[in-house]
Amino acid sequence: MSGPDLTSVGERLEHLLEEFRLLEPTARQRAEECIRLVTDLYGAGLSNVMELIVDSGDVVLLDKVVKNGLVHNLLVLHGLHPFGLASRIDVALDSVRPYLASHGGDVEVLDIDEEAGAVTIRLLGSCDGCPSSAVTLKLAVEEAIRSAAPEVAHIIVDGWIEPEAPATPIELTAKPVPV
């Protein structure tokens, strides 16, 4: 089943919300209330659907629902996700651990502050001293967390020091190949 291009929908929503700032205060408040009410209505409907799925005991369907990117994000938005933040982060990190291990690394969660939307992690192991590899691993971990927990606004990597850029620019000119 295909639907609207969600990127375009999101961009259009952002544009319309920006235009609300141009409205006189009473009109802006009514427009914002309308959006809140519609969001609450859809949230209540989604809550009913989730209750039916959970009550059915159909774990395969529940798994499919929570793995659907759009539905996953809507469940988080409405506080309906059946799995807690810590559990979703653990599953996300487990998904990238094989990749990290292939580079001699791992990750541990040091703290989760749900109120602040912050997760503190520590990258473990080595990457054979390659700063770009360490950055790649850090980005893979951050992407996994953001995907599983879109409500996380801050990912703090304990002890992380940004690798320095090379002191001299790398020359990318082609050298003639001897014939």
C-alpha positions as CSV (number, residue, x, y, z in Angstrom):
1,M,0.0,0.0,0.0
2,S,1.6,3.3,-1.0
3,G,0.6,6.6,0.4
4,P,1.8,10.2,0.2
5,D,5.5,11.0,0.0
6,L,6.1,11.5,3.7
7,T,9.1,13.8,3.2
8,S,6.9,16.2,1.1
9,V,4.1,16.0,3.7
10,G,6.6,16.9,6.4
11,E,8.0,19.8,4.5
12,R,4.5,21.1,3.7
13,L,3.5,20.8,7.3
14,E,6.6,22.7,8.4
15,H,5.8,25.5,5.9
16,L,2.2,25.8,7.0
17,L,3.2,25.8,10.7
18,E,5.7,28.6,9.9
19,E,2.9,30.6,8.3
20,F,0.9,30.3,11.6
21,R,3.4,32.9,13.0
22,L,1.9,35.4,10.6
23,L,-1.6,35.0,12.0
24,E,-3.0,37.3,14.6
25,P,-2.7,35.7,18.0
26,T,-6.3,34.5,18.4
27,A,-6.4,32.9,15.0
28,R,-3.0,31.3,15.6
29,Q,-4.2,29.8,18.9
30,R,-7.3,28.4,17.3
31,A,-5.3,26.8,14.5
32,E,-2.8,25.3,17.0
33,E,-5.7,24.0,19.1
34,C,-7.3,22.4,16.0
35,I,-4.0,20.6,15.2
36,R,-3.7,19.4,18.8
37,L,-7.3,18.1,18.8
38,V,-6.8,16.3,15.5
39,T,-3.5,14.8,16.8
40,D,-5.2,13.7,20.0
41,L,-8.1,12.1,18.0
42,Y,-5.7,10.1,15.9
43,G,-3.6,9.3,18.9
44,A,-6.7,7.9,20.6
45,G,-7.5,5.8,17.6
46,L,-4.0,4.5,17.4
47,S,-4.2,3.7,21.1
48,N,-7.3,1.6,20.5
49,V,-5.6,-0.3,17.6
50,M,-2.5,-1.0,19.8
51,E,-4.8,-2.3,22.6
52,L,-6.5,-4.6,20.1
53,I,-3.2,-5.9,18.8
54,V,-1.7,-6.4,22.3
55,D,-4.9,-8.1,23.6
56,S,-4.9,-10.4,20.6
57,G,-1.6,-11.8,21.7
58,D,-0.4,-11.8,18.1
59,V,3.3,-11.2,18.6
60,V,4.1,-11.5,14.9
61,L,1.7,-8.6,14.1
62,L,3.0,-6.6,17.1
63,D,6.5,-7.0,15.8
64,K,5.5,-5.9,12.3
65,V,3.7,-2.9,13.7
66,V,6.6,-1.6,15.8
67,K,9.1,-2.2,13.1
68,N,7.2,-0.1,10.6
69,G,9.1,3.2,10.6
70,L,6.1,5.6,10.4
71,V,4.0,3.6,12.9
72,H,7.0,3.3,15.2
73,N,7.4,7.1,15.2
74,L,3.7,7.7,15.8
75,L,3.7,5.3,18.7
76,V,6.6,7.2,20.3
77,L,4.9,10.5,19.6
78,H,1.7,9.5,21.3
79,G,3.5,7.6,24.2
80,L,2.0,4.3,23.0
81,H,5.1,2.3,22.1
82,P,4.8,-1.1,23.8
83,F,8.5,-1.2,24.6
84,G,10.2,1.3,26.9
85,L,13.0,3.6,25.8
86,A,15.8,1.6,27.5
87,S,14.6,-1.6,25.8
88,R,14.4,0.0,22.4
89,I,17.9,1.4,22.8
90,D,19.2,-2.0,23.9
91,V,17.7,-3.7,20.8
92,A,19.1,-0.9,18.5
93,L,22.6,-1.3,20.0
94,D,22.4,-5.1,19.7
95,S,21.7,-4.6,16.0
96,V,25.0,-2.7,15.4
97,R,27.1,-4.8,17.8
98,P,28.2,-7.3,15.0
99,Y,29.4,-4.3,12.9
100,L,31.2,-2.8,15.9
101,A,32.8,-6.2,16.8
102,S,34.1,-6.5,13.2
103,H,36.1,-3.4,14.0
104,G,37.2,-4.6,17.4
105,G,34.6,-2.4,19.2
106,D,31.5,-2.4,21.3
107,V,29.2,0.1,23.0
108,E,27.7,0.4,26.5
109,V,24.9,2.6,27.8
110,L,26.0,4.7,30.8
111,D,22.8,6.7,31.4
112,I,19.4,7.3,29.9
113,D,17.7,10.5,31.0
114,E,14.2,10.2,29.6
115,E,13.1,13.7,30.8
116,A,16.0,15.4,29.1
117,G,15.8,13.1,26.0
118,A,19.5,12.2,26.5
119,V,21.5,9.0,26.3
120,T,25.1,8.8,27.4
121,I,27.1,6.0,25.8
122,R,30.7,4.8,25.8
123,L,32.4,3.3,22.7
124,L,34.6,0.4,23.7
125,G,37.5,-1.4,22.1
126,S,39.7,-0.2,19.3
127,C,39.5,0.6,15.7
128,D,43.1,-0.1,14.9
129,G,43.9,3.6,15.6
130,C,42.0,4.8,12.6
131,P,40.1,8.0,13.5
132,S,37.8,7.8,10.4
133,S,36.8,4.3,11.4
134,A,36.0,5.5,15.0
135,V,33.8,8.3,13.5
136,T,32.0,5.7,11.3
137,L,31.3,3.5,14.3
138,K,30.1,6.5,16.3
139,L,27.8,7.5,13.5
140,A,26.4,3.9,13.2
141,V,25.6,3.8,16.9
142,E,24.0,7.2,16.8
143,E,21.9,6.3,13.8
144,A,20.7,3.1,15.4
145,I,19.7,5.0,18.6
146,R,17.9,7.8,16.7
147,S,16.0,5.2,14.6
148,A,14.8,3.2,17.6
149,A,14.2,6.2,19.8
150,P,13.3,9.4,17.9
151,E,12.5,11.1,21.2
152,V,16.2,11.1,22.1
153,A,17.5,14.6,21.4
154,H,21.0,14.2,22.7
155,I,23.5,11.4,22.4
156,I,26.5,12.0,24.5
157,V,29.5,9.8,23.8
158,D,31.5,9.7,27.0
159,G,35.2,10.4,26.4
160,W,34.7,11.3,22.8
161,I,37.3,13.6,21.3
162,E,36.7,14.7,17.7
163,P,39.5,13.4,15.5
164,E,41.7,16.2,14.1
165,A,41.6,16.9,10.4
166,P,44.8,16.1,8.6
167,A,47.4,18.8,8.9
168,T,48.1,18.9,5.2
169,P,45.5,18.6,2.5
170,I,45.4,15.3,0.6
171,E,46.4,15.8,-3.0
172,L,43.8,14.1,-5.3
173,T,45.5,14.6,-8.6
174,A,45.9,11.6,-10.9
175,K,49.4,10.5,-11.6
176,P,50.3,9.1,-15.0
177,V,50.5,5.4,-15.2
178,P,53.7,4.0,-16.9
179,V,53.0,2.1,-20.1
